[in-house]
Amino acid sequence: MADHDGTGGPLERPFGSWPSPLSPELAAGGAVRVSSVGLARAADGSTILRWSEQRPDLQGRIVVCRSTVPDGDDPAPASVIDGPSDMSARSGVNEYGGGSWWADGEQLFWTDARTGGIVAGGGVRGGALGGGGVDGSASPVTAPPPTPRGWRHAAGVLTPVGADVDGRRWIICEREVHDGAEPVNEIAAVALGGPSGSPEPVEPVTLVADGDWAASPALSPDGTVLAWLRWDHPDMPWDAAELWAGRLVYPDSDVGSGADPGGAAHPVVADARRVAGGRAGAAARGVGHPIAACLPAWSPDGHLWWCDDAEDWWHLRRSGSAGLPDEGEGDTGPPALEVPGEVGEPRWVSGGSRFGFTDDGRVVVALTHGGVDTVQVWDPDLGTVDALASPPGGFTSVEHLVVLGSVVAVAGGGGTFPTSAYSVDLRTDRVTDHRAADPLSQPHLPAASISTATAVTFPTADGDHAHALFYPPCSTDSVGPAGELPPLVVRIHGGPTAAARAELSPSVQFWTSRGVAVVEVNYRGSTGYGRRYRDLLQGRWGVADVADCIAAARWLSEQGLVDGARCVIRGGSAGGFTALEATCRSGVFAAACSLYGVTDLRALATDTHKFESRYLDGLVGPYPQEAERYRERSPLFHAELLDSPVLLLQGTEDPIVPPSQAEVLRDALRRG
């Protein structure tokens, strides 16, 4: 029941004390996380929508759910878990995972979190969302690795029927092999057997293993050309990544190439060449930074598409002709779609998708500009760009997007509605939330009490500028005392090459519904603002990000939006590092919270996983050559400056930021 004063208006209450329906349990992780979507054609011609959910009611396991895209005015059918009740789909590639499932019609494949192997299942079965259910069948596709989780698989795609004259189909996927000092990241092929049925589980075979990483396999519609990304130490994929392509030649076949695979019992890649990106692409274009290609994909007419940041933004590009592109073909010419904003994104996880193709030649793209996502429909023939139909208020945060025929699937959310799995029928503009019936998908707040983000740009201490998303306090039942300003929580995203998203988040609304303002700082180095802004953190991690978080709090106070004497700061992983440093380097923050944050940069440089093992070369400097700089920027070595209360939260099984990072700072603070 609403709590109002005698006139029907909200009650005056001190900021921070407002009653809220959002519990700490929900804010701490009680919401379902939807992270990817997929579309497939069923045998009856209907369109299957699948999506992945990380569910707190299933001990954090990731399951794949399915529904059917409604036709005409038909209601959306109930959603089910498309797999056994103990399903856990998690790839673990590069530790951050992603790309842990893919489908072909009724057939579903996923990477089992327990073994790292590929598992096959299919059909409508499993339990209704939020409840138990009957186990579905599932069988291993890959043989067991020599050691537990010694092979990890992600981002699979199936070869088309008829590509292999033997009748077999193949999964082409990323494989990470753990059998030595450093994992091997390659593109592999997995046989699915011939017309007689599936064989016993098989060992994957290597297709591409050049470079320190071969990733993001994309197969042409006819199955004859394979594209992939390649990058090498010390680069991260958003610093410099090359797009490669080659002919995929099948056993006893000369499909598309005129070449014989030499009697191999599996496909081989021939005529491989760099198409775009990397340092060679930068030299050819005459740009002053290496080019980072990302998100390779094929249109139905056989053209290769991708994004790269040659012109600052991660713009969309395409090959000039169908089939195998020429060497360096992507090093010339303008983007296919040149609009302010970024289609591409940093490749932290496998299996990303931010654009897709309709059956009538249009291109649907997710575009980030000013910290906010939109979804646009581009018609290359007409030259028009129109907004995709969406829930009221529009999509402002897009995790994943795919297209099949005239249907668009979006894993995304908005300022007033949570991230969910949506389908949009371009023929009718019908928008369907396929998780609407699940109580765990609800916002738990009345619409009028939801605080929405305002994108702000503020000056930095050195005369530059930075960006943030500001959420003021909001409640239909409470208002702050006259003449008083709200306290502020400064939230710092991880990465640091990432960004805060403008989305409905329980962990933000927990504070704003209680009368506390929140700002999420997209400090210099964050993504979504172009390459030049992203590169402003190179060599300056622990300096520029820290200064920007301090400047954001001060600027909001100067604008009369928050009480500058009541500011706290929190962040996770890289954001925890920034939160601790900002507390050390200023008197702005009354308290700090670090969630699995970095405290010793030296230890991070020498004790982390392959993917990030050279990350700090660019962010800080090469180690040990710059050892003193690492020490100067580590909160551990000036812990005496942490004279405000500090909360350290740390998991015991974190392969990215080990528990020792929190333990050594805890011990230093205890010693005083």
C-alpha positions as CSV (number, residue, x, y, z in Angstrom):
1,M,0.0,0.0,0.0
2,A,1.4,3.4,-0.9
3,D,2.7,5.5,1.9
4,H,1.7,9.2,1.3
5,D,1.2,12.3,3.4
6,G,-2.4,13.5,4.2
7,T,-2.7,15.3,0.9
8,G,-2.0,12.2,-1.2
9,G,1.6,13.3,-2.0
10,P,4.8,11.5,-1.1
11,L,6.1,11.7,2.4
12,E,9.2,13.7,3.2
13,R,11.9,11.4,4.4
14,P,15.7,11.7,4.7
15,F,17.6,10.6,1.6
16,G,18.8,7.1,2.0
17,S,15.9,6.0,4.3
18,W,13.1,5.6,1.8
19,P,11.2,2.3,1.9
20,S,11.8,0.2,-1.2
21,P,10.3,-3.1,-2.5
22,L,13.8,-4.1,-3.8
23,S,15.4,-6.4,-1.3
24,P,19.2,-6.7,-0.8
25,E,18.9,-10.4,-2.0
26,L,17.5,-9.3,-5.3
27,A,20.0,-6.5,-5.8
28,A,22.8,-8.9,-4.9
29,G,22.0,-11.2,-7.8
30,G,18.5,-12.4,-7.6
31,A,17.6,-11.5,-11.1
32,V,18.0,-13.8,-14.2
33,R,20.7,-12.8,-16.6
34,V,19.8,-13.2,-20.3
35,S,23.0,-13.0,-22.4
36,S,22.5,-14.5,-25.9
37,V,19.8,-15.4,-28.4
38,G,19.5,-17.6,-31.4
39,L,16.9,-18.3,-34.1
40,A,16.3,-21.6,-36.0
41,R,13.7,-23.0,-38.4
42,A,11.6,-25.9,-37.1
43,A,10.4,-28.8,-39.3
44,D,6.9,-27.3,-39.5
45,G,8.3,-24.0,-40.8
46,S,7.8,-22.1,-37.5
47,T,10.7,-20.0,-36.0
48,I,12.3,-21.3,-32.8
49,L,13.8,-18.6,-30.5
50,R,16.4,-19.8,-28.0
51,W,18.2,-17.8,-25.4
52,S,20.5,-18.5,-22.4
53,E,19.8,-17.6,-18.8
54,Q,22.0,-17.6,-15.8
55,R,19.5,-18.4,-13.1
56,P,19.9,-17.8,-9.3
57,D,17.2,-20.4,-8.6
58,L,19.4,-23.0,-10.3
59,Q,22.6,-22.2,-8.3
60,G,23.8,-19.9,-11.0
61,R,23.8,-22.5,-13.8
62,I,23.4,-21.3,-17.4
63,V,20.5,-23.0,-19.2
64,V,19.2,-22.7,-22.8
65,C,15.5,-21.9,-23.1
66,R,13.3,-22.0,-26.1
67,S,10.0,-20.7,-27.4
68,T,8.3,-20.2,-30.7
69,V,8.0,-16.8,-32.4
70,P,4.2,-16.2,-32.6
71,D,2.7,-15.9,-36.0
72,G,0.0,-13.2,-36.6
73,D,-2.1,-12.7,-33.5
74,D,-1.2,-16.0,-31.9
75,P,-0.1,-15.8,-28.3
76,A,3.5,-16.6,-27.5
77,P,3.8,-20.2,-26.2
78,A,5.2,-20.9,-22.8
79,S,9.0,-21.1,-22.5
80,V,10.8,-24.3,-21.6
81,I,14.4,-25.3,-20.8
82,D,15.7,-27.0,-23.9
83,G,17.8,-29.6,-22.2
84,P,18.1,-31.9,-19.2
85,S,17.3,-30.5,-15.7
86,D,21.0,-30.5,-14.7
87,M,22.0,-28.6,-17.8
88,S,24.9,-26.2,-17.4
89,A,26.1,-24.5,-20.6
90,R,29.3,-22.6,-20.0
91,S,32.3,-22.6,-22.4
92,G,35.1,-21.1,-20.2
93,V,37.1,-20.1,-23.2
94,N,39.5,-17.3,-22.2
95,E,38.0,-17.8,-18.7
96,Y,35.2,-15.3,-19.6
97,G,33.4,-17.8,-21.7
98,G,30.5,-17.0,-24.1
99,G,29.4,-18.8,-27.2
100,S,28.4,-21.8,-25.1
101,W,25.6,-23.1,-27.3
102,W,24.3,-23.1,-30.9
103,A,21.5,-24.8,-32.8
104,D,20.4,-26.3,-36.1
105,G,16.7,-26.5,-36.3
106,E,15.5,-28.8,-33.5
107,Q,19.1,-29.9,-32.7
108,L,20.8,-28.0,-29.9
109,F,24.5,-28.2,-29.0
110,W,26.1,-26.8,-25.9
111,T,29.4,-26.8,-24.1
112,D,29.0,-28.7,-20.8
113,A,30.4,-26.6,-17.9
114,R,31.6,-29.7,-16.1
115,T,33.7,-31.3,-18.9
116,G,34.2,-28.6,-21.5
117,G,33.0,-31.0,-24.2
118,I,30.2,-30.5,-26.7
119,V,26.9,-32.1,-25.9
120,A,23.9,-32.6,-28.3
121,G,20.2,-32.6,-27.5
122,G,17.1,-31.4,-29.2
123,G,13.3,-31.2,-29.2
124,V,10.9,-29.5,-26.9
125,R,11.5,-31.0,-23.4
126,G,12.7,-30.0,-20.0
127,G,11.0,-28.1,-17.2
128,A,8.9,-25.0,-17.5
129,L,10.8,-21.9,-16.4
130,G,10.9,-21.5,-12.6
131,G,10.1,-25.1,-11.9
132,G,11.3,-28.7,-12.2
133,G,10.7,-30.9,-15.2
134,V,11.4,-34.1,-17.0
135,D,15.0,-34.7,-18.0
136,G,15.7,-34.5,-21.8
137,S,18.1,-36.7,-23.6
138,A,21.7,-35.5,-24.2
139,S,24.7,-37.2,-25.6
140,P,28.4,-36.2,-25.8
141,V,29.7,-35.2,-29.3
142,T,33.3,-34.8,-28.3
143,A,35.5,-37.5,-26.7
144,P,36.7,-36.8,-23.2
145,P,39.9,-34.7,-23.1
146,P,43.1,-36.2,-21.5
147,T,42.5,-33.9,-18.4
148,P,39.2,-32.6,-17.0
149,R,38.2,-29.5,-19.0
150,G,41.4,-29.8,-21.0
151,W,39.4,-28.9,-24.1
152,R,36.9,-26.1,-24.1
153,H,34.6,-25.3,-27.0
154,A,32.7,-22.2,-28.1
155,A,31.0,-20.3,-31.0
156,G,30.1,-23.4,-33.0
157,V,28.6,-23.3,-36.5
158,L,27.4,-26.3,-38.6
159,T,28.5,-27.0,-42.2
160,P,25.4,-27.1,-44.5
161,V,23.9,-30.3,-45.8
162,G,25.7,-31.4,-48.9
163,A,28.9,-29.5,-48.4
164,D,30.7,-32.8,-47.6
165,V,30.1,-35.3,-50.3
166,D,30.4,-38.1,-47.7
167,G,27.2,-37.0,-46.2
168,R,28.7,-35.9,-42.9
169,R,28.2,-32.6,-41.3
170,W,30.8,-30.8,-39.1
171,I,30.8,-28.4,-36.2
172,I,33.3,-25.6,-36.8
173,C,34.1,-24.0,-33.5
174,E,36.7,-22.4,-31.2
175,R,38.7,-24.8,-29.2
176,E,40.9,-24.0,-26.2
177,V,43.4,-26.8,-25.4
178,H,44.9,-26.9,-21.9
179,D,47.8,-29.4,-22.1
180,G,50.9,-27.2,-21.5
181,A,52.2,-24.0,-19.9
182,E,49.8,-21.8,-22.0
183,P,46.5,-22.8,-23.5
184,V,46.3,-23.1,-27.3
185,N,43.4,-21.2,-28.9
186,E,42.4,-22.6,-32.3
187,I,39.6,-23.2,-34.8
188,A,38.6,-26.9,-34.8
189,A,36.2,-29.3,-36.7
190,V,34.1,-31.9,-35.0
191,A,32.5,-34.7,-37.1
192,L,28.8,-35.4,-36.6
193,G,28.8,-38.7,-38.6
194,G,27.2,-39.7,-41.9
195,P,23.7,-40.9,-43.0
196,S,23.8,-43.9,-40.8
197,G,23.7,-41.8,-37.7
198,S,26.0,-40.2,-35.1
199,P,29.1,-42.1,-34.2
200,E,30.7,-42.5,-30.9
201,P,32.1,-39.2,-29.4
202,V,35.1,-38.0,-31.5
203,E,38.2,-36.0,-30.9
204,P,38.1,-32.5,-32.6
205,V,40.7,-31.9,-35.3
206,T,42.6,-28.6,-35.8
207,L,41.7,-26.4,-38.8
208,V,43.5,-23.1,-37.9
209,A,46.1,-22.6,-35.2
210,D,48.2,-19.7,-36.5
211,G,48.9,-16.9,-34.1
212,D,48.3,-16.8,-30.4
213,W,44.5,-16.8,-31.0
214,A,42.3,-18.0,-33.8
215,A,38.7,-17.3,-32.9
216,S,35.2,-16.2,-34.1
217,P,34.7,-18.8,-36.9
218,A,32.1,-17.7,-39.5
219,L,31.1,-20.0,-42.3
220,S,29.8,-18.8,-45.7
221,P,26.2,-20.0,-46.6
222,D,27.4,-22.6,-49.0
223,G,30.0,-23.9,-46.5
224,T,33.0,-23.3,-48.8
225,V,34.7,-20.3,-47.1
226,L,35.7,-19.9,-43.5
227,A,36.5,-16.5,-41.9
228,W,38.0,-16.0,-38.5
229,L,39.8,-13.5,-36.3
230,R,43.5,-13.7,-35.4
231,W,45.5,-11.7,-32.9
232,D,48.8,-12.1,-31.0
233,H,50.5,-11.2,-27.7
234,P,50.8,-8.5,-26.5
235,D,47.7,-7.2,-28.2
236,M,44.2,-7.5,-26.9
237,P,41.6,-8.2,-29.6
238,W,40.2,-4.6,-29.3
239,D,43.8,-3.2,-29.8
240,A,44.7,-5.1,-33.0
241,A,42.9,-8.0,-34.6
242,E,43.1,-9.3,-38.2
243,L,40.2,-10.8,-40.2
244,W,41.3,-13.9,-42.1
245,A,39.5,-16.1,-44.6
246,G,40.3,-19.3,-46.5
247,R,38.6,-22.0,-48.5
248,L,37.1,-24.9,-46.5
249,V,37.9,-28.0,-48.5
250,Y,36.2,-31.3,-47.6
251,P,37.5,-34.9,-47.7
252,D,37.5,-36.4,-51.2
253,S,36.0,-33.2,-52.5
254,D,37.1,-30.2,-54.4
255,V,34.1,-28.1,-53.5
256,G,34.7,-24.4,-54.4
257,S,38.5,-24.6,-54.7
258,G,39.8,-27.1,-57.3
259,A,42.2,-28.3,-54.5
260,D,42.5,-31.7,-53.1
261,P,42.7,-32.0,-49.2
262,G,45.5,-34.5,-49.6
263,G,43.5,-37.5,-48.4
264,A,42.7,-35.9,-45.1
265,A,39.7,-37.5,-43.2
266,H,38.5,-34.1,-42.2
267,P,38.1,-30.6,-43.8
268,V,41.1,-28.4,-44.3
269,V,41.6,-24.7,-44.8
270,A,43.3,-23.7,-48.0
271,D,44.3,-20.4,-49.6
272,A,44.2,-18.6,-46.3
273,R,44.8,-14.8,-46.4
274,R,44.4,-11.7,-44.3
275,V,41.4,-9.7,-45.4
276,A,41.5,-6.7,-43.1
277,G,42.7,-5.3,-39.8
278,G,45.8,-5.4,-37.7
279,R,49.0,-3.5,-38.2
280,A,49.2,-4.4,-41.9
281,G,45.7,-3.0,-42.4
282,A,46.7,0.2,-40.5
283,A,49.7,0.6,-42.7
284,A,47.7,0.1,-45.9
285,R,45.1,2.7,-44.8
286,G,47.6,5.1,-43.4
287,V,45.9,5.3,-40.0
288,G,47.9,6.0,-36.8
289,H,46.7,3.0,-34.8
290,P,46.4,-0.7,-35.3
291,I,43.0,-1.8,-36.6
292,A,40.8,-4.1,-34.5
293,A,38.5,-6.1,-36.6
294,C,35.6,-7.9,-35.0
295,L,32.3,-9.7,-35.5
296,P,32.8,-11.5,-38.8
297,A,29.5,-12.7,-40.4
298,W,28.1,-13.7,-43.8
299,S,25.1,-12.3,-45.5
300,P,22.7,-14.7,-47.3
301,D,24.1,-13.6,-50.7
302,G,27.6,-14.8,-49.7
303,H,29.3,-11.5,-48.8
304,L,31.6,-11.3,-45.8
305,W,30.8,-8.6,-43.3
306,W,32.7,-7.4,-40.2
307,C,33.4,-4.3,-38.1
308,D,36.6,-2.5,-37.7
309,D,37.7,0.8,-36.1
310,A,39.9,2.3,-38.9
311,E,37.7,5.5,-38.8
312,D,37.6,5.7,-35.0
313,W,34.1,4.1,-34.6
314,W,33.7,0.3,-35.0
315,H,31.9,0.7,-38.3
316,L,30.3,-2.0,-40.4
317,R,32.1,-3.2,-43.6
318,R,31.6,-5.8,-46.3
319,S,33.6,-7.6,-49.0
320,G,33.2,-6.4,-52.6
321,S,32.1,-9.7,-54.0
322,A,30.6,-13.0,-52.8
323,G,32.9,-15.9,-51.8
324,L,36.5,-15.7,-50.7
325,P,37.7,-12.1,-50.5
326,D,41.0,-11.0,-51.9
327,E,44.1,-10.5,-49.8
328,G,43.9,-7.1,-48.1
329,E,40.5,-6.4,-49.7
330,G,39.2,-4.7,-46.5
331,D,42.2,-2.3,-46.4
332,T,40.5,0.1,-48.8
333,G,37.2,1.8,-49.2
334,P,34.7,3.4,-46.9
335,P,32.5,1.6,-44.3
336,A,29.3,0.0,-45.6
337,L,27.3,1.9,-43.1
338,E,28.8,5.2,-41.8
339,V,26.8,6.6,-38.9
340,P,27.9,8.1,-35.6
341,G,28.3,5.3,-33.1
342,E,29.7,1.8,-32.8
343,V,28.3,-1.5,-34.1
344,G,31.3,-3.4,-32.9
345,E,32.3,-4.1,-29.3
346,P,35.3,-5.3,-27.3
347,R,35.7,-9.1,-27.7
348,W,35.7,-10.2,-24.1
349,V,33.5,-13.3,-24.8
350,S,33.0,-15.7,-27.6
351,G,29.9,-15.8,-29.8
352,G,29.1,-12.1,-30.0
353,S,26.6,-10.8,-32.6
354,R,25.4,-7.2,-33.1
355,F,24.0,-7.3,-36.6
356,G,22.1,-9.6,-39.0
357,F,20.5,-9.9,-42.4
358,T,16.8,-10.1,-43.4
359,D,15.5,-12.2,-46.3
360,D,14.7,-9.0,-48.2
361,G,18.3,-7.5,-48.1
362,R,18.0,-5.2,-45.1
363,V,20.6,-5.1,-42.3
364,V,19.6,-4.9,-38.6
365,V,22.3,-3.4,-36.4
366,A,22.7,-2.6,-32.7
367,L,24.4,0.8,-32.4
368,T,26.1,2.4,-29.4
369,H,26.3,6.2,-29.1
370,G,26.7,8.3,-26.0
371,G,26.6,5.3,-23.8
372,V,23.1,4.3,-25.0
373,D,22.3,1.4,-27.4
374,T,19.6,1.5,-30.2
375,V,18.6,-1.0,-32.8
376,Q,18.3,0.3,-36.4
377,V,17.1,-1.3,-39.6
378,W,19.2,-0.2,-42.6
379,D,18.0,-0.7,-46.2
380,P,21.1,-0.5,-48.4
381,D,19.0,-0.2,-51.6
382,L,16.9,2.8,-50.3
383,G,19.6,4.2,-48.1
384,T,17.2,4.5,-45.2
385,V,17.9,3.8,-41.5
386,D,14.8,3.3,-39.3
387,A,14.4,2.4,-35.6
388,L,13.4,-1.2,-34.9
389,A,10.1,-1.7,-33.2
390,S,10.7,-2.2,-29.5
391,P,9.0,-2.2,-26.1
392,P,7.8,1.2,-24.9
393,G,10.8,3.4,-24.3
394,G,13.0,1.5,-26.7
395,F,16.0,-0.7,-26.3
396,T,18.9,1.1,-24.6
397,S,21.1,-1.9,-23.9
398,V,21.7,-4.7,-26.3
399,E,23.7,-7.8,-25.3
400,H,23.1,-9.9,-28.4
401,L,21.2,-9.7,-31.7
402,V,20.5,-12.2,-34.5
403,V,18.2,-12.2,-37.5
404,L,16.4,-15.0,-39.5
405,G,14.1,-14.2,-42.4
406,S,11.9,-11.4,-41.2
407,V,12.4,-12.1,-37.4
408,V,14.8,-10.2,-35.2
409,A,15.8,-11.6,-31.8
410,V,17.3,-9.3,-29.2
411,A,18.8,-10.1,-25.8
412,G,18.4,-6.6,-24.5
413,G,16.6,-4.2,-22.2
414,G,15.6,-0.6,-21.7
415,G,15.5,2.1,-19.1
416,T,12.2,0.9,-17.7
417,F,12.1,-2.8,-18.6
418,P,14.6,-5.5,-17.8
419,T,16.9,-7.4,-20.1
420,S,15.0,-10.3,-21.6
421,A,14.6,-12.3,-24.8
422,Y,12.6,-10.4,-27.4
423,S,11.4,-11.3,-30.9
424,V,10.4,-8.6,-33.4
425,D,8.5,-9.6,-36.6
426,L,9.5,-7.0,-39.2
427,R,6.3,-7.8,-41.2
428,T,4.0,-6.7,-38.5
429,D,6.3,-4.9,-36.0
430,R,5.0,-7.2,-33.3
431,V,7.3,-7.3,-30.3
432,T,7.2,-10.3,-28.0
433,D,8.9,-10.7,-24.6
434,H,9.4,-14.4,-24.3
435,R,10.1,-14.2,-20.6
436,A,7.2,-12.0,-19.6
437,A,5.4,-14.8,-17.7
438,D,8.5,-15.5,-15.5
439,P,8.2,-13.7,-12.1
440,L,12.0,-13.4,-12.0
441,S,11.9,-11.2,-15.0
442,Q,9.8,-8.5,-13.5
443,P,11.2,-5.0,-12.5
444,H,9.8,-5.2,-8.9
445,L,9.2,-1.5,-9.0
446,P,6.2,0.6,-10.1
447,A,7.1,2.4,-13.4
448,A,6.9,5.8,-11.7
449,S,9.6,4.8,-9.2
450,I,12.1,3.6,-11.7
451,S,15.1,6.0,-12.1
452,T,16.3,6.2,-15.7
453,A,19.8,7.1,-16.8
454,T,20.8,10.6,-18.1
455,A,23.9,10.5,-20.2
456,V,26.3,13.3,-19.0
457,T,29.6,14.7,-20.1
458,F,31.8,16.4,-17.6
459,P,35.2,18.1,-17.5
460,T,38.2,16.3,-16.2
461,A,40.9,17.8,-14.0
462,D,43.4,18.0,-16.9
463,G,41.1,19.9,-19.3
464,D,39.7,16.9,-21.2
465,H,36.2,15.4,-20.8
466,A,34.7,12.1,-19.8
467,H,31.2,10.5,-19.8
468,A,28.8,8.9,-17.2
469,L,25.3,7.7,-16.7
470,F,23.5,9.5,-13.9
471,Y,20.5,8.1,-12.0
472,P,18.7,10.5,-9.6
473,P,16.7,9.2,-6.6
474,C,13.2,8.3,-7.6
475,S,10.1,7.2,-5.6
476,T,6.3,7.7,-5.8
477,D,6.1,7.5,-2.0
478,S,9.0,9.5,-0.7
479,V,10.7,12.9,-1.3
480,G,13.9,14.3,0.3
481,P,13.8,17.2,2.8
482,A,13.8,20.6,1.4
483,G,17.3,22.1,1.0
484,E,19.0,18.7,1.3
485,L,20.8,16.9,-1.5
486,P,21.0,13.1,-1.9
487,P,24.1,11.0,-1.2
488,L,25.9,9.5,-4.1
489,V,27.1,6.0,-5.0
490,V,29.8,6.1,-7.7
491,R,29.9,2.7,-9.6
492,I,32.9,1.7,-11.7
493,H,32.6,-0.8,-14.5
494,G,35.2,-3.6,-14.9
495,G,37.4,-4.3,-17.9
496,P,38.7,-1.6,-17.9
497,T,38.0,-1.9,-21.6
498,A,34.2,-2.0,-21.2
499,A,31.4,0.3,-20.4
500,A,28.4,0.9,-18.1
501,R,25.1,0.1,-19.9
502,A,22.0,2.3,-19.7
503,E,19.6,-0.5,-18.5
504,L,17.2,-1.3,-15.8
505,S,19.4,-2.8,-13.1
506,P,18.3,-4.0,-9.6
507,S,21.6,-3.1,-8.2
508,V,21.2,0.5,-9.3
509,Q,17.4,0.8,-8.4
510,F,18.1,-0.6,-5.0
511,W,19.9,2.7,-4.2
512,T,17.8,5.2,-6.2
513,S,14.5,3.8,-4.8
514,R,15.9,4.5,-1.3
515,G,16.8,8.1,-2.0
516,V,20.5,7.6,-3.0
517,A,21.8,8.9,-6.4
518,V,24.0,6.7,-8.5
519,V,26.5,7.6,-11.2
520,E,28.1,5.0,-13.5
521,V,31.3,6.4,-14.8
522,N,32.4,5.6,-18.4
523,Y,35.9,7.0,-17.8
524,R,38.5,7.6,-20.5
525,G,39.3,4.2,-21.9
526,S,35.7,3.0,-21.9
527,T,34.1,1.6,-25.0
528,G,31.2,2.9,-27.1
529,Y,32.8,6.3,-27.7
530,G,35.2,5.5,-30.4
531,R,38.8,4.3,-30.7
532,R,40.4,7.6,-29.7
533,Y,38.5,7.7,-26.5
534,R,39.3,4.1,-25.8
535,D,43.0,4.6,-26.3
536,L,43.1,7.5,-23.8
537,L,43.7,4.9,-21.1
538,Q,46.8,3.4,-22.8
539,G,49.7,3.7,-20.3
540,R,47.3,5.6,-17.9
541,W,45.3,2.9,-16.1
542,G,45.3,3.9,-12.5
543,V,45.6,7.6,-13.5
544,A,43.0,8.7,-16.0
545,D,40.2,6.4,-14.8
546,V,40.9,7.4,-11.2
547,A,40.9,11.1,-12.0
548,D,37.7,10.8,-14.0
549,C,35.8,9.1,-11.1
550,I,36.9,11.8,-8.7
551,A,35.9,14.5,-11.2
552,A,32.5,12.9,-11.8
553,A,31.6,13.1,-8.1
554,R,32.9,16.6,-7.8
555,W,31.1,17.8,-10.9
556,L,27.7,16.3,-9.8
557,S,28.2,18.1,-6.4
558,E,29.0,21.4,-8.2
559,Q,25.9,21.0,-10.3
560,G,23.8,20.8,-7.1
561,L,22.7,17.2,-7.9
562,V,24.3,15.4,-5.0
563,D,25.7,16.0,-1.5
564,G,29.5,16.1,-2.1
565,A,30.1,15.2,1.6
566,R,28.3,11.9,1.3
567,C,29.9,10.1,-1.6
568,V,30.9,6.4,-1.7
569,I,32.5,4.4,-4.5
570,R,32.4,0.8,-5.5
571,G,33.6,-1.4,-8.4
572,G,34.3,-4.9,-9.4
573,S,37.6,-6.4,-10.8
574,A,39.3,-3.6,-12.7
575,G,36.6,-1.3,-11.2
576,G,37.5,-2.4,-7.7
577,F,41.1,-1.3,-8.5
578,T,39.9,2.1,-9.6
579,A,37.6,2.5,-6.6
580,L,40.5,1.7,-4.2
581,E,42.9,4.1,-6.0
582,A,40.3,6.9,-6.1
583,T,39.8,6.5,-2.4
584,C,43.5,6.6,-1.8
585,R,44.1,9.6,-4.1
586,S,41.4,12.0,-2.8
587,G,39.3,12.9,0.2
588,V,36.1,12.7,-1.9
589,F,34.8,9.3,-0.8
590,A,33.6,8.5,2.6
591,A,33.8,4.7,2.0
592,A,34.8,2.2,-0.7
593,C,33.7,-1.3,-1.7
594,S,36.0,-3.5,-3.9
595,L,34.5,-6.6,-5.4
596,Y,37.3,-9.0,-6.4
597,G,39.3,-5.9,-7.2
598,V,43.0,-5.7,-8.2
599,T,45.2,-4.5,-5.4
600,D,48.7,-5.4,-6.7
601,L,49.4,-4.7,-10.4
602,R,52.7,-6.6,-10.3
603,A,50.9,-9.8,-9.2
604,L,48.3,-9.4,-11.8
605,A,50.9,-9.1,-14.5
606,T,52.6,-12.3,-13.4
607,D,49.7,-14.4,-12.1
608,T,46.8,-14.3,-14.4
609,H,45.3,-16.3,-17.3
610,K,46.5,-16.3,-20.9
611,F,43.9,-13.9,-22.3
612,E,44.9,-11.0,-20.0
613,S,48.5,-12.0,-19.4
614,R,49.8,-9.1,-21.6
615,Y,46.9,-6.8,-21.1
616,L,48.8,-4.5,-18.8
617,D,51.6,-4.0,-21.3
618,G,49.3,-1.4,-23.0
619,L,47.4,-0.2,-19.9
620,V,50.5,0.4,-17.7
621,G,53.7,-0.6,-19.5
622,P,55.8,-3.7,-20.1
623,Y,56.7,-5.7,-17.0
624,P,59.3,-5.9,-15.4
625,Q,60.7,-2.9,-17.3
626,E,58.1,-0.6,-15.7
627,A,58.1,-2.3,-12.3
628,E,58.2,0.9,-10.3
629,R,55.2,2.3,-12.2
630,Y,53.3,-0.9,-11.3
631,R,54.1,-0.4,-7.6
632,E,53.2,3.3,-7.6
633,R,49.7,2.5,-9.0
634,S,48.9,-0.4,-6.7
635,P,46.6,0.3,-3.8
636,L,48.5,-2.4,-1.7
637,F,51.6,-0.2,-1.6
638,H,49.9,2.9,-0.2
639,A,47.3,1.2,1.9
640,E,48.0,3.8,4.6
641,L,46.1,6.3,2.5
642,L,42.9,4.2,2.8
643,D,41.7,6.1,5.9
644,S,38.0,5.6,5.0
645,P,36.1,2.4,5.6
646,V,36.7,-0.3,3.0
647,L,34.7,-3.4,2.2
648,L,36.6,-6.1,0.4
649,L,34.5,-8.9,-1.3
650,Q,36.3,-11.8,-3.0
651,G,35.4,-15.2,-4.4
652,T,37.6,-18.2,-3.5
653,E,37.7,-19.7,-7.1
654,D,38.4,-16.7,-9.2
655,P,40.9,-17.5,-12.0
656,I,41.1,-13.9,-13.2
657,V,41.7,-12.0,-10.0
658,P,43.0,-14.5,-7.5
659,P,41.9,-14.4,-3.8
660,S,45.4,-13.4,-2.9
661,Q,44.8,-9.9,-4.3
662,A,42.2,-9.2,-1.6
663,E,44.0,-11.1,1.1
664,V,47.2,-9.1,0.9
665,L,45.3,-5.8,1.1
666,R,43.2,-7.1,4.0
667,D,46.4,-8.0,5.9
668,A,48.0,-4.6,5.2
669,L,44.9,-2.7,6.4
670,R,44.8,-4.8,9.6
671,R,48.5,-4.0,10.3
672,G,47.6,-0.3,9.9
